[in-house]
Amino acid sequence: MRVSVLFNPGAGKSDRFATIAGEILDRFESHILFTGEGDFGEILLKKADVRVVRTSRVSFIETLEEYLAGFIERNTDLIIGVGGDGFLAHIASFLIENGLRTPLMGIAGGTANVGPLIGYDIDRLRKLNPEKLHIESITALVAKSGREKNRYAFNDIVVGDTFLGTIDGKMVNLSAADFIRDLSKIEVRPSENIATENFGIYKNGRPLPPPPFKVAQIVISPLFKKDFYAGKAVTGALCWAPYFSSGAAISILDTVVIDSQLEDPDKPVCIQQMLFDANDLIEIDGLSSYLIADGNVCYKTSETVSIRCLEGIVKSVRPALD
């Protein structure tokens, strides 16, 4: 098997990455390995017969996409990404945009490692048998707005002005505006002013009833393993998901729930929820914040944002018992 490996150079701790690299070399010892230059993999996968793909290394995304294109040109059978949800989302987005069904295996090594593309940590990696890979189809969300390029998410799309990141090894709320401007990592408290007086959500052109509260955050997620919600009425509309074709849900909240500084809530959290599937079009108007897909800051939301569900669009290697 021809296996391509990329590490996110901006994530993880060096000792953890070194351990993961050693396990990859052990598990895939009899296979052909490709990787990227420097801290994308070359300095970690220290073995003479690992083949390094070279690029012009301009911006991070351009470099990442050049590596992935190089792997595909070399007929890779499997792509392994080591990083967080955002890094794996970048790789999966490339596969979708290019109509590729190459299996993707995610190994936890970033700020957030909770999405369905990341099936392995170090312990699970040690038990991996490359001859018996278990592959599942993963659903994505695609967001479109004006002339912006398509943005894909596998864990969640968030409308807000902060995202979770790491400063000096500590997870904090980072300013989306500063990151968009010059990639600065500036710690801030989340704002609850994300919508204008023209705010509205539409499902297939029909307006939803306006929420009876001020909108502080919006979260849209694919429903991975939706049978989990069966019988769990406390989850609200999500408990209906197993009984319909719904592959995703949108939650409109009066409280910022994605926050690095969690405290015991001193008031109820009000949520308006709605399920939707691959046949539905969700449109959101009147936003005055930022769109964040799997922790990746995309753009300021100045126009209508439309969202669709792409069921089973990416092939992911996951432990068989998940």
ABEGO torsion letter per residue (X at the ends): XBBBBBBBAABEBAAAAAAAAAAAAAAAAABBBBBBBEAAGAAABBBAABBBBBBAGBBAAAAAAAAAAAAAAAGBABBBBBEBAAAAAAAAAAAAAAGBABBBBBBBABABBABAABABBAAAAAABBAABBBBBBBBBBBBBBEABBBBBBAABBBBBABBBBBBGGBBBBBBAAAAAAAGBBBBBBBBABABBAABBBBBGGBBBBBBABBBABBBBBBBBGAAAABGBAAAEAAAAAAABABABBBBBBABBABBABBBBBABBBBBBBBBBBAABBBBBBGBABBBBBGGBBABBBABBBBBBBBBGABBBBBBAAX
